[in-house]
Amino acid sequence: MAKTMAQLPYHYGVKVRAFPSTEQKRLIKRNSDASRFIYNQMNGMNNDLFWLKQV
């Protein structure tokens, strides 16, 4: 059985600050928008399948 992070005797975290250029900001935004679009499409398909099974 897998343990959660809270159950482990120790765990580390790293904080990093990034200062992206204008071009990098544009690419980050494009990727996050694409990711959100795909998530919403898949969520919509799952919702449609749920309601089709109810009939």
C-alpha positions in Angstrom: 0.0 0.0 0.0 1.4 3.4 -1.0 2.0 6.0 1.8 1.0 9.6 1.5 3.5 12.4 1.9 2.2 13.0 5.5 2.9 9.4 6.5 6.5 9.5 5.3 9.2 10.2 8.0 10.5 13.1 6.0 9.9 14.9 2.7 11.4 17.9 1.0 10.0 20.7 -1.0 11.7 23.2 -3.3 10.5 26.6 -4.1 11.7 28.2 -7.3 11.1 31.6 -8.7 11.1 31.9 -12.4 11.3 35.1 -14.4 10.2 34.1 -17.9 10.8 36.3 -20.9 7.8 37.6 -22.9 8.1 34.8 -25.4 8.3 32.2 -22.6 5.2 33.8 -20.9 3.3 33.5 -24.3 4.3 29.8 -24.6 3.3 29.0 -21.0 -0.1 30.7 -21.5 -0.6 28.8 -24.8 0.2 25.5 -23.1 -2.1 26.1 -20.1 -4.9 27.2 -22.4 -4.5 24.0 -24.5 -4.4 21.9 -21.4 -7.6 23.5 -20.0 -9.3 23.1 -23.4 -8.5 19.3 -23.5 -9.6 18.9 -19.9 -12.9 20.6 -20.6 -13.5 18.5 -23.7 -12.8 15.2 -21.9 -14.9 16.3 -19.0 -17.8 17.1 -21.4 -17.4 13.7 -23.1 -17.5 12.0 -19.7 -20.7 13.9 -18.8 -22.3 13.0 -22.1 -21.5 9.3 -21.6 -22.9 9.4 -18.0 -26.2 10.8 -19.2 -26.4 8.3 -22.1 -26.0 5.5 -19.7 -28.9 6.8 -17.6 -31.4 6.4 -20.5 
